[in-house]
Amino acid sequence: MATKKAIINNVTERKAKVKDNVKKIHDRLIKTSEDVFTGKITAGEKWQGFVAKTIKKSESIA
């Protein structure tokens, strides 16, 4: 049977590993959200330019 000290060390090591994994996941989520946000802004700017050109070249309805 494991001693109390061995159990505490095991729990401490697992806690450290969990903290490290949570930090890595957090960093990846931040990076992914930044990439998505940047991509949406870029796409929005392209569409805005396209719509502006379309409106300039369009004929009035009235």
Secondary structure, DSSP 8 states (H G I E B T S, - for coil): ---HHHHHHHHHHHHHHHHHHHHHHHHHHHHHHHHHHHHHHHHHHHHHHHHHHHHHH-----
